[in-house]
Amino acid sequence: MPPRGPWSHDQIERYLVETRVPLRLACNRASGHPLLASLWYVPLEGKLWCATQKTARVGSLLAEDPRCTFEVAGDRPPYRGVRAKAVATLDDSRGEEILRLLIARYLDTPASRLARWLLARAENETAIAIEPKRLLSWDYTERMEPGA
């Protein structure tokens, strides 16, 4: 299914690779109220991969109901980004691998105190593979240019 919005699949992929902000992931709770979590992500194998502790609520909710939505967008003008309906799967065997990729992507100093703390807990990480099913992009760059 072609994406909705102004961007092609290639433009969306390029944006997801170039943008280093957390992904906002919404998953379903039994109560009917969604859980919203901000997670680091890395595009890989046609999916967006995140990592979280095996005991994290987001993981247990996705195990119960893999349907989710996500958004990748900055909070500064010009406003633009990507949203999607998606399905998530958990992969305990790739938790540390994905965590290391996330640290390399998001931390300017991979040997920082935060990186060491995260890696010390790596054996308890699970990877989350988020497979987009319906993509939507938006881009207000032209609208927000001076004189527009």
Summary of the structure (lengths in Angstrom):
residues: 148
radius of gyration: 16.1
end to end distance: 32.4
largest distance: 53.3
contacts: 427
relative contact order: 0.24
helix: 32%
strand: 37%
